[in-house]
């Protein structure tokens, strides 16, 4: 009976010991699983520490604000009243719920090719608070200005063609001969005929002068008189802007030679250079070649129509006209029409004729670009873009893009818009910075998840410790039972023997 009881007790303890071993194995597996969870939580936290977010900056990142739908698609200080479109992979403009109702007026189905012009007044009045009457009046004013601009452009083109038709060119001394003419009242030292071209050619071969006067003030007056004669001569051969350039050149040349006279002093007998020198006693005289070269050089530098020869860089070609020709008279008449048209245009764009302030015009221009883009490229609505975090994610994942708008002019002077799309990370006003909000949120989440794992691990450790204590006790009990059992067996075999 004692042996049977011992054997039953031993079997029960063995089963319990095996159950404890199984539970310890389960606990060990649970701890391994918790280690994997802790590794995952730590990895997620490390990734969050490197998280970036897009910000909007107008100064290369020195300062920035949160990137939002408003900063891109609504007029304001951040975008300086210049729209930056949010577009999808199909180049459609992504709209919030507010813009949607206006876009549906333009293109009900969101497809490209909508009609903005028919709904422009209604849309602008609703968005800006300006009256429809003032918007229509401004449209009429703009249309008048555009018509005046078109007229100016057309007349400018006709005038340019006639100007080119009546313009001829001549090189160096040929230009002098055709346009500079003769001078009177100046004696040529060496024997000339007062033809500027002839005297210049003669002077290019040997020294020759035009005689001025015997005192400095008289000499300078004669320089002025000489330049006035030459300017009067060329006035019949130069177009208006070239004549103005020639007058500036004459003033510059007078300054040069006036300084020459002053530096020569009261007695020019001791003064002799390539420009001012003494001749026939104490008279001031001008070296013809140096004087004309100085005048032509000043003419070119003051905007006179001249081109340099490619074969000989010292040779210049100068434009001139025949003002008595029918072609030139036609050009002058067309130019008068052009000037009148320019005056009309100036009146059309005069500030007194403008309906709105510059701030109003800027806001209108902003919406014109937005809704013209909607008409041209189509649209899609996603109210989630009003959430800055969502917009950031869509831009960072290159599911949405930034599209800029530029205004260009066609050959007829009509303005049109062009669009340039790119990923947000390459856009110069968008910068990527550390996402501190995400990092703080990740830290809170990390600490929370770590505490849960730690608590679970502590409970498992406590459970394992209890199991191990029980296991040790069972082992001791099994040894005691085994000792009793062995003693009983030995005693029973002793009796039977």
HELIX and SHEET records of a PDB file:
HELIX    1   1 UNK A    2  UNK A   49  1                                  48    
HELIX    2   2 UNK A   69  UNK A   73  1                                   5    
HELIX    3   3 UNK A   97  UNK A  106  1                                  10    
HELIX    4   4 UNK A  117  UNK A  119  5                                   3    
HELIX    5   5 UNK A  120  UNK A  128  1                                   9    
HELIX    6   6 UNK A  132  UNK A  166  1                                  35    
HELIX    7   7 UNK A  172  UNK A  175  1                                   4    
HELIX    8   8 UNK A  176  UNK A  180  3                                   5    
HELIX    9   9 UNK A  196  UNK A  203  1                                   8    
HELIX   10  10 UNK A  216  UNK A  234  1                                  19    
HELIX   11  11 UNK A  240  UNK A  264  1                                  25    
HELIX   12  12 UNK A  268  UNK A  270  5                                   3    
HELIX   13  13 UNK A  288  UNK A  301  1                                  14    
HELIX   14  14 UNK A  326  UNK A  348  1                                  23    
HELIX   15  15 UNK A  351  UNK A  353  5                                   3    
HELIX   16  16 UNK A  358  UNK A  377  1                                  20    
HELIX   17  17 UNK A  383  UNK A  386  5                                   4    
HELIX   18  18 UNK A  388  UNK A  396  1                                   9    
HELIX   19  19 UNK A  424  UNK A  426  5                                   3    
HELIX   20  20 UNK A  436  UNK A  496  1                                  61    
SHEET    1   A 3 UNK A  65  UNK A  66  0                                        
SHEET    2   A 3 UNK A  52  UNK A  56 -1                                        
SHEET    3   A 3 UNK A 430  UNK A 434 -1                                        
SHEET    1   B 3 UNK A  84  UNK A  87  0                                        
SHEET    2   B 3 UNK A 401  UNK A 409 -1                                        
SHEET    3   B 3 UNK A 415  UNK A 422 -1                                        
SHEET    1   C 2 UNK A  93  UNK A  95  0                                        
SHEET    2   C 2 UNK A 379  UNK A 381  1                                        
SHEET    1   D 3 UNK A 167  UNK A 171  0                                        
SHEET    2   D 3 UNK A 316  UNK A 321 -1                                        
SHEET    3   D 3 UNK A 306  UNK A 308 -1                                        
SHEET    1   E 4 UNK A 188  UNK A 189  0                                        
SHEET    2   E 4 UNK A 209  UNK A 211 -1                                        
SHEET    3   E 4 UNK A 283  UNK A 287 -1                                        
SHEET    4   E 4 UNK A 276  UNK A 279 -1                                        
END                                                                             
